[in-house]
Amino acid sequence: MNMDDVARRGLVLLGCGKMGSALLDGWLKGGLPPVSVWVVDPGPSDWLKTTGVHVNADLPDDPAVALVAVKPQMMGEALPAMQALGGGGTLFVSVAAGTPLARFESTFGAATPIVRTMPNTPAAIGRGISALIGNAAATDDHLALAEALMGAVGQTVRLADEGQMDAVTAVSGSGPAYVFHLIETLAAAGVAQGLDPDLAMALAKATVGGAGQLAEDSPEDPAQLRRNVTSPNGTTQAALEVLMDAQTGFPMLLARAVSAAADRSRELAHG
Ligand SMILES: NC(=O)c1ccc[n+]([C@@H]2O[C@H](COP(=O)([O-])OP(=O)(O)OC[C@H]3O[C@@H](n4cnc5c(N)ncnc54)[C@H](OP(=O)(O)O)[C@@H]3O)[C@@H](O)[C@H]2O)c1
């Protein structure tokens, strides 16, 4: 199965909020015909109505893909609408945080190919990263198709087992919030040093955005990029001595933050 099959047989999108809209926008820009898409959402947005996709219409009998993008707590209410698509012919893809493959298998049957993915918010600007894991019924072709679909909003990586999903959630899923907080606190620290808030915020945003881009584009790893801007006894070194402190700096803080997020992800999955 590939994107041509999706265009021919159709794609059902369950839930078209922030993540569903980002994905749909990416697919349409990538050339998927709007008539190949059926969206199920109780409150269709104004944007959705302009796209030309089918909205809350009768679903096709045998779509290539059903992509689930409702909030995890809405699953019980939302999934029955897709019941008829379970059993083998349709690939299910879920972007729901903390919702295990077993949850979908119990609704649609273990013979249903299901790929669970964890995207993140930069998907809204095509700069997300999604980790993917399939159930036993998902073939390499199914995973490749799920990658093509998630690739519309950024990069993709495959996981070796579903247990890694909690760590992924804690690193890249929740990670954008950590970076937003870094921006907030860097700007606030600039204000404490006498800068106007607007100026401090402009400096902090551009610094995090630019350094992030440089880290992604550069052939050098982030540790080397850090060394490149750290002259002995200079200003950067003075700051890094604080930030790299083993007891009170980033290493310990981020380890604790990521561990708390992973623990919470495991709790949500089990409960
Ligand atoms: N946003 C992210 O960055 C992100 C990252 C990783 C994973 N995810 C996952 O993506 C999923 C969606 O998140 P989101 O941020 O896009 O949430 P969202 O903006 O609230 O979107 C959910 C959409 O589903 C609709 N919906 C509610 N009940 C439904 C039903 N019974 N049938 C069909 N549609 C229904 C909602 O409509 P109403 O608004 O009318 O209720 C809304 O449009 C979640 O499972 C989340 O874990 C999101």
The ligand as a Gaussian input file, in Angstrom:
#p B3LYP/6-31G(d) Opt

LIG

0 1
 N       -1.219000      18.447000      19.548000
 C       -0.086000      17.768000      19.627000
 O        0.999000      18.307000      19.507000
 C       -0.045000      16.288000      19.818000
 C        1.193000      15.656000      19.935000
 C        1.219000      14.284000      20.071000
 C        0.043000      13.563000      20.096000
 N       -1.130000      14.222000      19.983000
 C       -2.351000      13.440000      20.034000
 O       -3.227000      13.830000      18.998000
 C       -4.556000      13.629000      19.421000
 C       -5.341000      14.871000      19.123000
 O       -4.772000      15.981000      19.835000
 P       -5.054000      17.481000      19.403000
 O       -4.083000      18.324000      20.122000
 O       -5.158000      17.535000      17.924000
 O       -6.506000      17.647000      20.095000
 P       -7.734000      18.520000      19.615000
 O       -7.238000      19.754000      18.951000
 O       -8.664000      18.624000      20.774000
 O       -8.407000      17.619000      18.482000
 C       -9.270000      16.545000      18.737000
 C      -10.416000      16.640000      17.742000
 O      -11.235000      15.472000      17.862000
 C      -12.579000      15.892000      17.853000
 N      -13.469000      14.903000      18.480000
 C      -13.922000      14.851000      19.758000
 N      -14.756000      13.802000      19.916000
 C      -14.826000      13.167000      18.726000
 C      -15.543000      12.028000      18.257000
 N      -16.323000      11.300000      19.065000
 N      -15.381000      11.666000      16.972000
 C      -14.581000      12.374000      16.156000
 N      -13.886000      13.470000      16.537000
 C      -14.010000      13.858000      17.814000
 C      -12.548000      17.195000      18.594000
 O      -13.729000      17.928000      18.336000
 P      -14.259000      18.987000      19.452000
 O      -13.182000      20.033000      19.570000
 O      -15.537000      19.484000      18.870000
 O      -14.422000      18.212000      20.721000
 C      -11.309000      17.855000      17.990000
 O      -11.579000      18.502000      16.775000
 C       -4.505000      13.307000      20.912000
 O       -4.780000      11.935000      21.091000
 C       -3.116000      13.647000      21.324000
 O       -2.645000      12.762000      22.321000
 C       -1.193000      15.573000      19.849000

